[in-house]
């Protein structure tokens, strides 16, 4: 493999993946996506991997899909983005700079995001005369609500880091020089939780995200019953776990 994506192990259980095409602002070429998929698969093949941090080499997180590749008719391995969206372990996006269109969709594929003051976000599909295909219209409103999602997508205007924090597109706004360290800290906290419990909780949040409120409540009740059964103790109504 080349170094279009680098992989590191900064803490036990944590995989740090960095998009590394800075001269093209980490534009998502077919080669970069292919390497991201390979690094991803290799990292998750290690059962010790409990959390992933995804970031970019400055000056950008990702400027989006490589337009030169589109013009050349290059086939993009879109399944790589789907793999990230279906990750079996939590993924934290460390947004170090602009995340634009396909780059924003990649960021939205993460469980949650933190950003530095250099983070900026935009969906320029409408300005370019195309429609999204990597989950923008589902995942952006899940992150920021339907009204903000419509404003972002229909205007194509940039959202700065402070606004992104206010509307929930990022969870934390971190000094730029501390961004990766803070993301790794959060990933390390995840890596130290009980795997089965953390996995079940994450699955329940995914049900709540992708289904109705009633489905989410039913799923939570079922999982709670299963958890208490494994502990060989009767479930208690109104309790979400053991004391």
Backbone as CSV, one residue per row, in Angstrom:
resi,resn,N_x,N_y,N_z,CA_x,CA_y,CA_z,C_x,C_y,C_z
1,UNK,0.833,-1.200,0.000,0.000,0.000,0.000,0.869,1.251,0.000
2,UNK,0.312,2.322,-0.566,0.988,3.611,-0.515,0.648,4.285,0.809
3,UNK,0.866,5.584,0.902,0.549,6.303,2.124,-0.591,7.287,1.908
4,UNK,-1.548,6.965,1.018,-2.716,7.825,0.857,-3.586,7.817,2.104
5,UNK,-3.478,6.750,2.878,-4.108,6.651,4.192,-3.087,6.029,5.122
6,UNK,-2.862,6.655,6.263,-1.930,6.083,7.238,-2.721,5.473,8.379
7,UNK,-2.130,4.463,9.012,-2.760,3.770,10.132,-1.783,3.717,11.294
8,UNK,-2.276,4.082,12.474,-1.450,4.073,13.679,-2.232,3.446,14.827
9,UNK,-1.490,3.061,15.866,-2.081,2.523,17.095,-1.619,3.399,18.261
10,UNK,-2.256,4.569,18.464,-1.772,5.490,19.491,-2.061,5.040,20.914
11,UNK,-3.080,4.191,21.098,-3.463,3.673,22.409,-3.947,2.240,22.233
12,UNK,-3.864,1.417,23.276,-4.407,0.062,23.159,-5.881,0.098,22.752
13,UNK,-6.211,-0.689,21.747,-7.586,-0.791,21.290,-8.032,0.300,20.340
14,UNK,-7.159,1.271,20.043,-7.535,2.420,19.216,-6.786,2.371,17.889
15,UNK,-7.530,2.503,16.797,-6.963,2.598,15.455,-7.156,4.024,14.950
16,UNK,-6.069,4.681,14.566,-6.109,6.042,14.027,-5.842,5.971,12.529
17,UNK,-6.842,6.353,11.726,-6.711,6.384,10.276,-6.690,7.845,9.821
18,UNK,-5.714,8.183,8.976,-5.551,9.566,8.525,-5.534,9.619,7.006
19,UNK,-6.488,10.359,6.436,-6.475,10.617,4.996,-5.252,11.475,4.694
20,UNK,-4.434,11.048,3.740,-3.111,11.665,3.594,-2.825,12.011,2.133
21,UNK,-3.626,12.935,1.648,-3.424,13.460,0.290,-3.503,14.994,0.371
22,UNK,-2.630,15.591,1.163,-2.797,17.014,1.490,-2.695,17.939,0.287
23,UNK,-1.912,17.555,-0.732,-1.778,18.414,-1.909,-3.092,18.537,-2.681
24,UNK,-4.020,17.576,-2.461,-5.341,17.611,-3.077,-6.430,17.802,-2.019
25,UNK,-6.035,18.306,-0.862,-6.960,18.540,0.247,-7.746,17.271,0.592
26,UNK,-7.023,16.149,0.501,-7.571,14.833,0.834,-8.833,14.506,0.026
27,UNK,-8.851,14.943,-1.243,-9.960,14.589,-2.124,-10.044,13.072,-2.246
28,UNK,-11.264,12.575,-2.329,-11.503,11.135,-2.282,-11.370,10.536,-3.671
29,UNK,-10.168,10.191,-4.035,-9.917,9.497,-5.296,-10.243,8.016,-5.123
30,UNK,-10.338,7.319,-6.253,-10.564,5.875,-6.198,-9.426,5.183,-5.454
31,UNK,-8.196,5.652,-5.687,-7.043,5.038,-5.022,-7.089,5.270,-3.519
32,UNK,-7.453,6.492,-3.102,-7.525,6.769,-1.663,-8.612,5.931,-1.007
33,UNK,-9.788,5.850,-1.631,-10.863,5.056,-1.042,-10.495,3.578,-0.967
34,UNK,-9.827,3.090,-2.006,-9.395,1.691,-1.993,-8.427,1.442,-0.842
35,UNK,-7.497,2.359,-0.650,-6.546,2.187,0.451,-7.221,2.340,1.802
36,UNK,-8.188,3.265,1.900,-8.936,3.388,3.149,-9.628,2.075,3.480
37,UNK,-10.218,1.449,2.462,-10.864,0.158,2.691,-9.889,-0.906,3.150
38,UNK,-8.705,-0.923,2.567,-7.704,-1.918,2.946,-7.194,-1.681,4.367
39,UNK,-6.902,-0.426,4.694,-6.452,-0.100,6.061,-7.546,-0.427,7.065
40,UNK,-8.765,-0.120,6.686,-9.920,-0.391,7.536,-10.048,-1.886,7.825
41,UNK,-10.007,-2.686,6.771,-10.150,-4.130,6.927,-9.017,-4.713,7.767
42,UNK,-7.799,-4.245,7.529,-6.663,-4.753,8.294,-6.797,-4.387,9.766
43,UNK,-7.253,-3.160,10.033,-7.397,-2.741,11.427,-8.457,-3.520,12.165
44,UNK,-9.594,-3.759,11.492,-10.681,-4.463,12.158,-10.454,-5.967,12.207
45,UNK,-9.511,-6.470,11.420,-9.172,-7.890,11.517,-8.540,-8.211,12.856
46,UNK,-7.990,-7.199,13.514,-7.428,-7.352,14.851,-8.574,-7.212,15.851
47,UNK,-8.895,-8.280,16.538,-10.029,-8.272,17.468,-9.826,-7.308,18.635
48,UNK,-8.597,-6.841,18.821,-8.335,-5.894,19.904,-8.799,-4.480,19.557
49,UNK,-9.125,-4.224,18.289,-9.567,-2.891,17.887,-10.955,-2.627,18.441
50,UNK,-11.069,-1.614,19.279,-12.328,-1.307,19.942,-12.922,0.028,19.499
51,UNK,-12.113,0.887,18.900,-12.601,2.186,18.438,-11.658,2.705,17.366
52,UNK,-12.213,3.511,16.457,-11.445,4.069,15.350,-11.572,5.584,15.377
53,UNK,-10.472,6.275,15.102,-10.479,7.715,14.885,-10.150,7.950,13.422
54,UNK,-10.971,8.752,12.753,-10.750,9.090,11.348,-10.511,10.587,11.236
55,UNK,-9.384,10.973,10.638,-9.051,12.382,10.476,-8.345,12.577,9.140
56,UNK,-7.885,13.804,8.905,-7.174,14.106,7.674,-5.890,14.843,7.960
57,UNK,-4.950,14.766,7.032,-3.731,15.564,7.127,-4.080,17.002,6.745
58,UNK,-3.636,17.963,7.536,-3.905,19.371,7.229,-3.507,19.682,5.791
59,UNK,-4.259,20.552,5.125,-5.158,21.563,5.673,-6.638,21.197,5.669
60,UNK,-7.022,19.976,5.322,-8.436,19.653,5.193,-8.723,18.282,5.782
61,UNK,-9.992,18.076,6.137,-10.449,16.718,6.421,-10.623,16.013,5.081
62,UNK,-11.494,16.542,4.239,-11.595,16.071,2.851,-12.409,17.059,2.048
63,UNK,-11.874,17.429,0.893,-12.557,18.354,-0.004,-13.638,17.672,-0.823
64,UNK,-13.851,16.387,-0.617,-14.902,15.677,-1.334,-14.354,14.751,-2.398
65,UNK,-15.244,14.247,-3.233,-14.851,13.303,-4.286,-13.946,14.011,-5.299
66,UNK,-12.924,13.313,-5.734,-11.959,13.849,-6.692,-12.648,14.127,-8.034
67,UNK,-12.776,15.394,-8.386,-13.480,15.765,-9.615,-12.741,15.316,-10.861
68,UNK,-11.396,15.240,-10.784,-10.632,14.751,-11.932,-10.997,13.304,-12.231
69,UNK,-11.201,12.534,-11.171,-11.594,11.146,-11.357,-12.968,11.016,-11.974
70,UNK,-13.892,11.890,-11.534,-15.236,11.874,-12.125,-15.169,12.219,-13.604
71,UNK,-14.387,13.267,-13.928,-14.263,13.688,-15.330,-13.672,12.581,-16.193
72,UNK,-12.789,11.772,-15.618,-12.151,10.689,-16.360,-12.999,9.425,-16.415
73,UNK,-14.157,9.461,-15.736,-15.028,8.297,-15.738,-14.550,7.173,-14.841
74,UNK,-13.725,7.512,-13.840,-13.201,6.499,-12.924,-14.315,5.926,-12.052
75,UNK,-14.296,4.619,-11.853,-15.253,3.975,-10.951,-14.754,4.107,-9.514
76,UNK,-15.607,4.631,-8.656,-15.228,4.815,-7.256,-15.748,3.652,-6.416
77,UNK,-14.914,3.115,-5.530,-15.346,1.999,-4.675,-16.255,2.494,-3.547
78,UNK,-17.525,2.760,-3.879,-18.460,3.323,-2.912,-18.702,2.394,-1.733
79,UNK,-18.432,1.101,-1.932,-18.658,0.157,-0.840,-17.798,0.466,0.378
80,UNK,-16.685,1.188,0.177,-15.820,1.547,1.307,-16.574,2.454,2.271
81,UNK,-17.326,3.417,1.735,-18.118,4.298,2.593,-19.195,3.504,3.306
82,UNK,-19.809,2.556,2.605,-20.831,1.718,3.236,-20.222,0.893,4.375
83,UNK,-19.001,0.402,4.177,-18.341,-0.362,5.235,-18.125,0.492,6.477
84,UNK,-17.729,1.731,6.257,-17.530,2.638,7.385,-18.852,2.888,8.096
85,UNK,-19.914,3.099,7.332,-21.220,3.356,7.930,-21.735,2.161,8.724
86,UNK,-21.313,0.959,8.338,-21.747,-0.262,9.025,-20.679,-0.780,9.980
87,UNK,-19.806,0.092,10.432,-18.678,-0.314,11.269,-19.139,-1.094,12.505
88,UNK,-18.464,-2.210,12.820,-18.810,-2.963,14.023,-18.279,-2.320,15.300
89,UNK,-17.433,-1.315,15.173,-16.916,-0.607,16.345,-17.164,0.892,16.152
90,UNK,-17.218,1.664,17.244,-17.460,3.105,17.113,-16.353,3.811,16.342
91,UNK,-16.757,4.820,15.570,-15.828,5.635,14.789,-16.018,7.095,15.198
92,UNK,-14.919,7.753,15.553,-14.937,9.168,15.912,-14.304,9.950,14.774
93,UNK,-15.012,10.943,14.264,-14.445,11.824,13.254,-13.737,12.990,13.917
94,UNK,-12.467,13.180,13.617,-11.687,14.319,14.117,-11.540,15.282,12.937
95,UNK,-12.390,16.292,12.893,-12.509,17.142,11.708,-11.548,18.319,11.849
96,UNK,-10.446,18.239,11.131,-9.330,19.174,11.270,-9.378,20.340,10.304
97,UNK,-10.333,20.322,9.379,-10.422,21.364,8.368,-11.695,21.172,7.569
98,UNK,-11.782,21.736,6.375,-13.002,21.607,5.581,-13.391,20.153,5.308
99,UNK,-14.688,19.875,5.471,-15.289,18.588,5.109,-16.417,18.926,4.143
100,UNK,-16.195,18.693,2.873,-17.075,19.222,1.834,-17.717,18.088,1.045
101,UNK,-19.027,18.110,0.910,-19.807,17.226,0.062,-19.475,15.760,0.377
102,UNK,-18.742,15.049,-0.475,-18.388,13.675,-0.153,-17.570,13.579,1.128
103,UNK,-16.770,14.594,1.417,-16.035,14.626,2.682,-16.964,14.778,3.866
104,UNK,-18.037,15.556,3.689,-19.042,15.671,4.751,-19.779,14.354,4.931
105,UNK,-20.096,13.677,3.835,-20.748,12.366,3.952,-19.846,11.373,4.672
106,UNK,-18.539,11.442,4.413,-17.608,10.573,5.126,-17.606,10.903,6.617
107,UNK,-17.612,12.192,6.949,-17.653,12.602,8.353,-18.951,12.146,9.019
108,UNK,-20.069,12.242,8.289,-21.358,11.826,8.829,-21.440,10.315,9.037
109,UNK,-20.547,9.562,8.407,-20.523,8.115,8.593,-19.980,7.726,9.963
110,UNK,-19.329,8.664,10.639,-18.784,8.409,11.970,-19.902,8.433,13.013
111,UNK,-19.672,7.761,14.146,-20.658,7.767,15.227,-20.882,9.181,15.753
112,UNK,-19.800,9.920,15.927,-19.887,11.333,16.260,-18.588,11.996,15.857
113,UNK,-18.617,13.329,15.903,-17.484,14.111,15.422,-17.076,15.161,16.452
114,UNK,-15.775,15.440,16.505,-15.288,16.622,17.178,-14.501,17.424,16.139
115,UNK,-14.330,18.709,16.380,-13.664,19.518,15.373,-12.763,20.563,15.988
116,UNK,-11.826,21.034,15.197,-11.004,22.167,15.603,-11.620,23.437,15.048
117,UNK,-11.038,24.571,15.433,-11.552,25.851,14.945,-11.397,25.988,13.433
118,UNK,-10.592,25.110,12.810,-10.426,25.153,11.360,-11.471,24.332,10.604
119,UNK,-12.311,23.616,11.323,-13.330,22.784,10.685,-14.372,23.661,9.997
120,UNK,-14.764,23.268,8.810,-15.845,23.910,8.060,-16.572,22.809,7.289
121,UNK,-17.857,23.015,7.071,-18.674,21.970,6.473,-19.537,22.563,5.371
122,UNK,-19.705,21.812,4.282,-20.587,22.259,3.209,-21.059,21.063,2.403
123,UNK,-22.285,21.187,1.899,-22.829,20.232,0.938,-23.076,20.990,-0.353
124,UNK,-22.248,20.742,-1.348,-22.339,21.496,-2.605,-22.983,20.693,-3.731
125,UNK,-23.675,19.611,-3.415,-24.300,18.803,-4.460,-25.205,19.649,-5.359
126,UNK,-26.089,20.441,-4.738,-27.049,21.213,-5.529,-26.355,22.253,-6.395
127,UNK,-25.277,22.847,-5.877,-24.534,23.829,-6.661,-23.858,23.178,-7.860
128,UNK,-23.516,21.893,-7.735,-22.851,21.175,-8.820,-23.833,20.488,-9.758
129,UNK,-25.118,20.522,-9.404,-26.123,19.918,-10.267,-26.230,18.417,-10.149
130,UNK,-25.844,17.858,-8.987,-25.934,16.417,-8.775,-26.664,16.159,-7.461
131,UNK,-27.019,14.911,-7.239,-27.670,14.534,-5.990,-26.750,13.635,-5.184
132,UNK,-26.910,13.628,-3.842,-26.047,12.799,-3.005,-26.321,11.318,-3.201
133,UNK,-25.310,10.507,-2.874,-25.484,9.066,-2.968,-24.846,8.288,-1.838
134,UNK,-24.224,9.000,-0.885,-23.541,8.321,0.214,-24.205,8.585,1.560
135,UNK,-25.496,8.894,1.538,-26.225,8.997,2.797,-26.480,10.396,3.317
136,UNK,-26.171,11.424,2.531,-26.307,12.794,3.021,-27.726,13.097,3.504
137,UNK,-28.732,12.754,2.686,-30.091,13.162,3.005,-30.685,12.383,4.173
138,UNK,-30.066,11.284,4.563,-30.497,10.556,5.755,-29.696,10.978,6.973
139,UNK,-28.382,11.068,6.833,-27.533,11.258,8.002,-27.384,12.716,8.434
140,UNK,-27.461,13.653,7.494,-27.337,15.052,7.900,-28.511,15.490,8.776
141,UNK,-29.774,15.196,8.416,-30.859,15.568,9.324,-30.827,14.824,10.648
142,UNK,-30.277,13.606,10.659,-30.124,12.902,11.922,-29.155,13.641,12.844
143,UNK,-28.169,14.297,12.250,-27.156,15.000,13.036,-27.618,16.379,13.482
144,UNK,-28.266,17.126,12.594,-28.533,18.538,12.886,-30.011,18.900,12.861
145,UNK,-30.899,17.941,12.537,-32.311,18.233,12.405,-32.663,18.568,10.967
146,UNK,-33.927,18.381,10.596,-34.309,18.546,9.193,-34.187,19.967,8.664
147,UNK,-34.468,20.970,9.486,-34.424,22.346,8.977,-32.999,22.769,8.650
148,UNK,-32.066,22.500,9.567,-30.667,22.848,9.297,-30.126,22.031,8.133
149,UNK,-30.515,20.759,8.039,-30.042,19.931,6.923,-30.494,20.519,5.593
150,UNK,-31.737,20.948,5.519,-32.233,21.553,4.284,-31.477,22.839,3.963
151,UNK,-31.236,23.650,4.987,-30.503,24.893,4.734,-29.107,24.612,4.203
152,UNK,-28.407,23.657,4.820,-27.046,23.339,4.402,-27.031,22.811,2.966
153,UNK,-27.948,21.886,2.649,-27.920,21.246,1.332,-28.480,22.130,0.229
154,UNK,-29.497,22.922,0.538,-30.133,23.706,-0.520,-29.389,25.004,-0.827
155,UNK,-28.633,25.526,0.140,-27.857,26.742,-0.130,-26.443,26.443,-0.584
156,UNK,-25.884,25.321,-0.146,-24.483,25.030,-0.439,-23.519,25.886,0.360
157,UNK,-24.037,26.672,1.318,-23.191,27.588,2.088,-22.381,26.823,3.141
158,UNK,-21.220,27.389,3.481,-20.364,26.779,4.493,-20.894,27.040,5.902
159,UNK,-20.703,26.054,6.764,-21.002,26.156,8.188,-19.675,26.172,8.923
160,UNK,-19.437,27.198,9.731,-18.172,27.277,10.449,-18.200,26.406,11.696
161,UNK,-17.053,26.314,12.365,-16.916,25.391,13.491,-17.847,25.757,14.638
162,UNK,-17.986,27.061,14.935,-18.829,27.482,16.043,-20.297,27.129,15.770
163,UNK,-20.743,27.356,14.548,-22.119,26.997,14.195,-22.295,25.488,14.222
164,UNK,-21.305,24.752,13.722,-21.375,23.288,13.734,-21.537,22.758,15.148
165,UNK,-20.844,23.373,16.103,-20.981,22.965,17.503,-22.397,23.267,18.001
166,UNK,-22.902,24.428,17.666,-24.213,24.858,18.155,-25.334,23.977,17.625
167,UNK,-25.235,23.509,16.387,-26.325,22.731,15.800,-26.133,21.227,15.944
168,UNK,-25.016,20.803,16.535,-24.816,19.386,16.811,-24.071,18.613,15.753
169,UNK,-23.490,19.315,14.790,-22.714,18.615,13.763,-21.397,18.102,14.337
170,UNK,-20.858,18.817,15.326,-19.728,18.320,16.112,-20.118,18.369,17.585
171,UNK,-19.525,17.490,18.381,-19.805,17.438,19.821,-18.930,18.375,20.623
172,UNK,-17.687,18.550,20.176,-16.733,19.375,20.895,-15.959,20.222,19.900
173,UNK,-15.596,21.421,20.336,-14.726,22.306,19.565,-13.410,22.400,20.321
174,UNK,-12.346,21.895,19.706,-11.069,21.668,20.381,-9.985,22.498,19.699
175,UNK,-9.041,23.084,20.459,-7.919,23.762,19.798,-7.261,22.838,18.771
176,UNK,-6.898,23.409,17.634,-6.430,22.588,16.518,-5.299,21.649,16.917
177,UNK,-4.352,22.156,17.665,-3.196,21.333,18.024,-3.555,20.203,18.987
178,UNK,-4.744,20.245,19.580,-5.177,19.215,20.522,-6.184,18.246,19.923
179,UNK,-6.570,18.469,18.666,-7.698,17.728,18.111,-7.475,16.221,18.091
180,UNK,-6.390,15.775,17.489,-6.158,14.332,17.394,-5.987,13.716,18.768
181,UNK,-5.260,14.384,19.644,-5.074,13.855,21.003,-6.413,13.683,21.710
182,UNK,-7.297,14.667,21.562,-8.596,14.578,22.230,-9.434,13.448,21.628
183,UNK,-9.412,13.295,20.319,-10.157,12.203,19.696,-9.631,10.851,20.170
184,UNK,-8.322,10.728,20.276,-7.731,9.476,20.761,-8.114,9.249,22.220
185,UNK,-8.151,10.310,23.027,-8.593,10.175,24.424,-10.002,9.590,24.495
186,UNK,-10.905,10.124,23.679,-12.279,9.622,23.673,-12.334,8.179,23.197
187,UNK,-11.558,7.862,22.163,-11.526,6.487,21.669,-10.975,5.532,22.723
188,UNK,-9.981,5.987,23.477,-9.407,5.145,24.527,-10.423,4.887,25.639
189,UNK,-11.266,5.880,25.937,-12.330,5.670,26.925,-13.295,4.600,26.428
190,UNK,-13.641,4.651,25.150,-14.505,3.621,24.574,-13.837,2.253,24.661
191,UNK,-12.542,2.205,24.359,-11.818,0.928,24.346,-11.763,0.283,25.716
192,UNK,-11.939,1.077,26.770,-11.872,0.530,28.123,-13.230,0.124,28.680
193,UNK,-14.290,0.282,27.899,-15.604,-0.162,28.357,-15.758,-1.662,28.135
194,UNK,-16.845,-2.228,28.672,-17.120,-3.654,28.483,-17.631,-3.849,27.060
195,UNK,-16.934,-4.624,26.230,-17.273,-4.694,24.803,-18.715,-5.074,24.517
196,UNK,-19.209,-6.091,25.199,-20.560,-6.565,24.882,-21.597,-5.505,25.228
197,UNK,-21.440,-4.880,26.382,-22.397,-3.860,26.797,-22.341,-2.646,25.883
198,UNK,-21.122,-2.193,25.566,-20.980,-1.033,24.688,-21.564,-1.319,23.310
199,UNK,-21.332,-2.533,22.808,-21.868,-2.898,21.506,-23.383,-2.905,21.487
200,UNK,-23.983,-3.419,22.553,-25.441,-3.455,22.626,-26.016,-2.035,22.701
201,UNK,-25.409,-1.194,23.504,-25.893,0.183,23.627,-25.802,0.896,22.284
202,UNK,-24.677,0.702,21.600,-24.508,1.336,20.285,-25.549,0.827,19.299
203,UNK,-25.832,-0.483,19.328,-26.854,-1.035,18.446,-28.216,-0.403,18.721
204,UNK,-28.512,-0.174,20.003,-29.789,0.444,20.348,-29.872,1.876,19.831
205,UNK,-28.782,2.615,19.932,-28.785,3.962,19.377,-28.978,3.927,17.858
206,UNK,-28.423,2.905,17.208,-28.607,2.781,15.766,-30.066,2.500,15.418
207,UNK,-30.742,1.687,16.225,-32.163,1.436,16.008,-32.946,2.731,16.165
208,UNK,-32.620,3.500,17.210,-33.310,4.778,17.435,-33.052,5.747,16.292
209,UNK,-31.854,5.718,15.752,-31.501,6.621,14.652,-32.227,6.248,13.371
210,UNK,-32.290,4.968,13.080,-32.769,4.519,11.776,-34.230,4.080,11.771
211,UNK,-34.838,3.910,12.958,-36.225,3.479,13.030,-37.086,4.507,13.731
212,UNK,-38.253,4.071,14.181,-39.157,4.962,14.890,-38.834,4.955,16.378
213,UNK,-39.417,5.908,17.096,-39.243,5.943,18.541,-39.791,4.689,19.200
214,UNK,-40.937,4.196,18.701,-41.519,2.982,19.266,-40.606,1.784,19.054
215,UNK,-40.013,1.692,17.873,-39.076,0.592,17.610,-37.876,0.673,18.553
216,UNK,-37.387,1.887,18.794,-36.242,2.063,19.680,-36.577,1.618,21.097
217,UNK,-37.757,1.998,21.580,-38.150,1.617,22.937,-38.327,0.105,23.053
218,UNK,-38.935,-0.510,22.027,-39.116,-1.965,22.047,-37.768,-2.679,22.042
219,UNK,-36.838,-2.197,21.207,-35.519,-2.817,21.139,-34.795,-2.694,22.464
220,UNK,-34.885,-1.523,23.085,-34.215,-1.333,24.376,-34.780,-2.271,25.423
221,UNK,-36.097,-2.427,25.454,-36.720,-3.320,26.422,-36.270,-4.762,26.220
222,UNK,-36.192,-5.191,24.952,-35.758,-6.566,24.675,-34.316,-6.790,25.113
223,UNK,-33.458,-5.851,24.795,-32.049,-6.007,25.154,-31.880,-5.967,26.660
224,UNK,-32.640,-5.119,27.355,-32.567,-5.076,28.807,-32.954,-6.425,29.414
225,UNK,-34.022,-7.035,28.887,-34.439,-8.344,29.379,-33.342,-9.387,29.153
226,UNK,-32.731,-9.366,27.962,-31.652,-10.314,27.665,-30.471,-10.116,28.606
227,UNK,-30.143,-8.859,28.875,-29.000,-8.568,29.746,-29.239,-9.102,31.153
228,UNK,-30.426,-8.847,31.682,-30.728,-9.326,33.030,-30.803,-10.848,33.079
229,UNK,-31.291,-11.455,31.994,-31.343,-12.917,31.958,-29.941,-13.515,32.018
230,UNK,-28.995,-12.871,31.344,-27.614,-13.356,31.379,-27.024,-13.245,32.785
231,UNK,-27.481,-12.250,33.522,-27.011,-12.085,34.904,-27.763,-12.982,35.874
232,UNK,-28.781,-13.716,35.333,-29.592,-14.626,36.136,-30.282,-13.885,37.267
233,UNK,-30.793,-12.675,36.949,-31.535,-11.886,37.922,-32.802,-11.384,37.247
234,UNK,-33.896,-11.232,37.987,-35.139,-10.745,37.373,-35.027,-9.287,36.968
235,UNK,-35.599,-8.954,35.825,-35.612,-7.554,35.397,-36.543,-6.749,36.287
236,UNK,-36.213,-5.485,36.445,-37.020,-4.585,37.259,-37.553,-3.489,36.352
237,UNK,-38.848,-3.315,36.318,-39.448,-2.304,35.461,-38.910,-0.928,35.844
238,UNK,-38.507,-0.164,34.832,-38.002,1.173,35.089,-36.508,1.233,35.316
239,UNK,-35.862,0.077,35.363,-34.413,0.030,35.541,-33.778,-0.357,34.225
240,UNK,-32.670,0.281,33.867,-32.023,-0.014,32.590,-30.793,-0.900,32.759
241,UNK,-30.542,-1.372,33.963,-29.381,-2.220,34.175,-29.213,-2.543,35.633
242,UNK,-28.199,-3.345,35.973,-27.993,-3.721,37.363,-27.538,-2.546,38.191
243,UNK,-27.843,-2.618,39.485,-27.428,-1.553,40.403,-25.934,-1.614,40.625
